[in-house]
Amino acid sequence: MAYQRNAVHTLYKKLLRLYPREFREHLEESMEQTFSDLYKEQKSQTERGLFGFVLWMFLETGTGIFREHILVLRQGDTMKNILANHNSAAITSFVLAMPLGLTYAAFMFKIEPLARLLNDLFTIAGQQGEINTLGRIVIYGGLLLLPVALALNLQPMLKKEGPEGKRRFYAINLIVGAIILLLIAVTWGGLFVEEIYCLRGIRCD
């Protein structure tokens, strides 16, 4: 249990590092302490609700990170700031890829209750497997956003810097890029394979 608690706190600390630097310098320590106190309080009350609490805190913090980066971007040329800052580019790309990525992961690995919730949201009641309008927007919109997210994420590393014109590679952009590439491979690749099967009359879903 101590290992699980340490792992959760370590992940939360890493998540806090995604906040803009000025925000981290002022509030990172207090946010970390608040999370620790709330975690201990929740754990002392019940073990059953601990996963939901951690998930909610991570989602809320992730939303806050995105909001703070948006506020930073509003201070100047939005696209220019995104492309100039590798952290902003990575976070924006990750957010663009997240709707489809989260949906795919939930159904692929049968993550409950998320998979059941998304199934209720994205399908027509009483018609098994029939996707509704919201589902089509998330799926097809997500498919189109993946290449955009990948290109946006790679921009900071494509620029040459310094008098020697060298490119810099950032760990966060490489990781996000690898995740998006994997999503493109499994989603676009799966769609392509399905179309081939359908054309050959093997299977049409």
C-alpha positions in Angstrom: 0.0 0.0 0.0 2.9 2.3 0.8 4.3 1.6 -2.7 0.9 2.5 -4.3 0.7 5.7 -2.4 4.3 6.7 -3.4 3.6 5.9 -7.0 0.4 8.0 -7.0 2.3 10.9 -5.4 5.2 10.6 -7.9 2.8 10.7 -10.9 1.0 13.7 -9.4 4.3 15.5 -9.0 5.2 14.8 -12.6 1.8 16.1 -13.7 2.3 19.3 -11.8 5.5 19.9 -13.8 3.4 20.4 -16.9 2.1 23.7 -15.5 3.7 26.9 -16.9 7.0 27.7 -15.0 5.7 30.9 -13.3 2.6 29.0 -12.0 4.8 26.2 -10.7 7.1 28.5 -8.8 4.1 30.0 -6.9 1.7 27.1 -6.4 3.4 23.7 -7.1 4.4 23.0 -3.5 1.0 24.0 -2.0 -0.9 21.9 -4.6 1.3 18.9 -3.9 0.6 19.3 -0.1 -3.1 19.7 -0.7 -3.2 16.5 -2.8 -1.3 14.6 -0.1 -3.7 15.8 2.6 -6.8 15.0 0.6 -5.4 11.6 -0.4 -4.8 10.6 3.3 -8.3 11.8 4.3 -9.9 9.9 1.5 -7.9 6.8 2.3 -8.8 6.9 5.9 -12.5 7.1 5.1 -12.8 4.3 2.5 -10.6 2.3 0.1 -13.4 1.8 -2.4 -13.6 5.4 -3.5 -9.9 6.0 -3.7 -9.5 5.2 -7.4 -12.3 7.6 -8.3 -10.8 10.3 -6.1 -7.4 9.9 -7.7 -8.9 9.9 -11.2 -10.9 13.0 -10.5 -7.9 14.9 -9.1 -5.7 14.0 -12.1 -8.5 15.1 -14.5 -9.1 18.3 -12.6 -5.4 19.1 -12.5 -5.0 18.2 -16.2 -7.8 20.7 -17.0 -6.1 23.3 -14.9 -2.8 22.8 -16.8 -4.5 23.2 -20.1 -6.4 26.3 -18.8 -3.1 27.9 -17.6 -1.4 27.3 -20.9 -4.3 28.9 -22.7 -4.0 32.0 -20.4 -0.3 32.2 -21.3 -1.0 31.9 -25.0 -3.6 34.7 -24.8 -0.9 37.1 -23.8 0.5 37.0 -27.3 0.3 35.4 -30.7 -1.4 32.1 -29.9 0.0 29.9 -32.7 3.4 31.5 -32.5 3.6 30.8 -28.8 2.5 27.2 -29.2 5.1 26.6 -31.8 7.9 28.4 -29.9 7.3 26.6 -26.6 7.8 22.8 -26.8 5.8 22.2 -23.6 2.8 24.1 -25.0 3.0 22.3 -28.3 3.2 18.9 -26.6 0.3 19.6 -24.3 -1.9 21.1 -27.0 -1.2 18.1 -29.3 -2.0 15.7 -26.4 -5.3 17.4 -25.7 -6.2 17.2 -29.4 -5.4 13.5 -29.5 -7.0 12.7 -26.1 -10.7 12.3 -27.1 -10.0 9.5 -29.6 -7.2 8.1 -27.6 -9.2 7.8 -24.4 -12.2 6.3 -26.3 -10.0 3.7 -28.0 -8.2 2.8 -24.8 -11.5 2.4 -22.9 -13.0 0.1 -25.4 -9.8 -1.8 -26.3 -8.9 -2.6 -22.7 -12.5 -2.7 -21.4 -11.9 0.0 -18.7 -15.0 0.0 -16.6 -17.0 2.0 -15.8 -15.6 4.3 -18.5 -16.2 1.9 -21.4 -19.9 1.5 -20.3 -20.3 5.3 -20.0 -18.8 6.0 -23.4 -20.9 3.3 -24.9 -24.1 4.9 -23.6 -23.0 8.3 -24.8 -21.9 7.2 -28.3 -24.5 4.7 -29.3 -28.3 4.8 -30.0 -30.3 3.3 -27.2 -31.9 0.0 -28.1 -29.7 -0.4 -31.3 -26.7 -2.4 -30.4 -23.5 -1.0 -31.9 -25.3 1.8 -33.8 -23.2 5.0 -33.4 -25.0 8.2 -32.8 -24.1 11.8 -33.9 -21.9 12.5 -30.9 -20.0 9.2 -31.4 -19.4 10.0 -35.1 -18.1 13.5 -34.2 -15.6 12.1 -31.6 -14.5 9.2 -33.8 -14.2 10.9 -37.2 -13.2 14.2 -35.8 -10.5 12.5 -33.7 -9.2 10.6 -36.7 -8.8 13.9 -38.6 -7.2 15.7 -35.6 -4.5 13.0 -35.1 -2.3 14.1 -38.0 -2.8 17.8 -37.0 -1.7 17.0 -33.5 1.4 15.1 -34.6 2.5 18.0 -36.9 1.9 20.5 -34.2 3.9 18.5 -31.7 6.9 18.1 -34.0 7.1 21.8 -35.0 9.4 22.9 -32.1 11.9 20.1 -32.9 11.9 20.9 -36.7 13.2 24.4 -36.1 16.9 25.0 -36.3 18.3 27.1 -33.5 21.6 28.8 -32.8 24.3 29.9 -35.1 25.1 26.3 -36.2 21.4 25.7 -37.1 21.0 22.6 -34.9 17.7 21.1 -34.0 16.8 20.3 -30.4 14.9 17.3 -29.3 12.6 17.4 -26.3 11.7 14.3 -24.3 8.0 15.4 -23.8 7.6 16.0 -27.5 9.2 12.6 -28.4 6.9 10.8 -25.9 3.7 12.6 -27.1 4.8 12.1 -30.7 5.3 8.3 -30.1 1.8 8.1 -28.5 0.1 9.9 -31.3 2.0 7.8 -33.9 0.8 4.7 -32.1 -2.8 6.0 -32.2 -2.5 6.8 -35.9 -1.2 3.3 -36.6 -4.0 1.5 -34.6 -6.9 3.7 -35.7 -6.1 4.7 -39.2 -4.5 1.3 -39.8 -7.5 -0.6 -38.4 -9.8 1.5 -40.6 -7.7 0.7 -43.6 -7.7 -3.0 -42.9 -11.5 -3.0 -42.4 -12.0 -1.3 -45.8 -9.8 -4.0 -47.4 -11.8 -6.8 -45.8 -15.0 -5.1 -46.9 -13.9 -4.7 -50.5 -12.9 -8.4 -50.6 -16.3 -9.3 -49.1 -14.7 -10.9 -46.0 -16.3 -8.7 -43.4 -18.2 -5.4 -43.5 -19.0 -3.8 -40.1 
